[in-house]
Amino acid sequence: MGNEIGFWADKTVLVTGGGGFLGQHVVAKLNAAGCGKVVASSKSEYDLREREQIVRLLKNAKPDLVIHLAASVGGIGANQSHPAEFFYDNAIMGIELIEQARRLNVRKFVCLGTICAYPKFAPLPFREEDLWNGYPEETNAPYGLAKKMLLVQSQAYRQEYGFNCIYLLPVNLYGPKDNFDPQTSHVIPALIRKMLEAKARGERTVPCWGTGTVSREFLYVEDAAEAILLAAESYDKPEPVNVGSGLEISIRELAALLCKLTGFEGELVWDRTQPDGQPRRRLDVTRAEREFGFLAKTSLADGLRQTIEWYEKCGTPLKGRI
């Protein structure tokens, strides 16, 4: 299944967080798909924590479809330092956006959740039906729960108002234009930056958080953008949908692969005083394939190469909030 030119030709699409990491890739794909008009909002223009600014944005853009990507995000360290900020910002932005979009008769709303919403010890692979069977991993629970409430709102609004809001659960994303800020970045950009800087300075060690024994699943950002467009085109049901690669790798294995790809030949020093986060993550991705034909195309090694190449060429870190 490919993106349908006819579907997008007469649409005005608002992408919140359109200047952020994922947003830039979604906007590019919308333009390539022949979208009639793409409005990419940013925090510098509209503070989506403020109702009046949300209303102003929606009235100015007059969208047929909203893709809500704006979020306050970060790795384990950022989540531990700013749990209240991550909870409030993500909850209030989503709640107000959905409510005002409903009031202004937006035809469809695509809401992105997070893998952090899953219970800490959910059985593998994570199935959408297990989303409510436990409390999220503590280090990012405020963020995960804030985003999870948007699923409740989405389903309630569909039931009471007939509002067409769909909810996607993307796994950890990476790729060109990622956030490489050492204070707020996730594991892949953090390790890439550490290794390239250590290599450039001739240092023989790179510090890594935790034990390295936990596992994660990663999805290349271009694949994630493709999934969002496919879901926007053809998915109109209340159930949440996992969006991932379905492949799991330990952080130690990931770090070893990044050493090889960056050319860092020194030692990795694991700091066991730092938290590991959730023990394992791997998604059941069968619903996405069945409902809107999405399968990840980019292998982890190829995606990491492209990410490293982009960072070596551009090297401009983005901020954590998008």
Secondary structure, 3 states (H helix, E strand, C coil): CCCCHHHHHCCEEEEECCCCHHHHHHHHHHHHCCCCEEEEECCCCCCCCCHHHHHHHHHHHCCCEEEECCCECCCHHHHHHCHHHHHHHHHHHHHHHHHHHHHCCCCEEEEECCHHHCECCCCCCECHHHCCCCCECHHHHHHHHHHHHHHHHHHHHHHHHCCCEEEEEECEEECCCCCCCCCCCCHHHHHHHHHHHHHHHCCCEEEEECCCCCEECEEEHHHHHHHHHHHHHHCCCCCCEEECCCCCEEHHHHHHHHHHHHCCCCEEEEECCCCCCCCCCCECCHHHHHHHCCCCCCCHHHHHHHHHHHHHHCCCCCCCEC
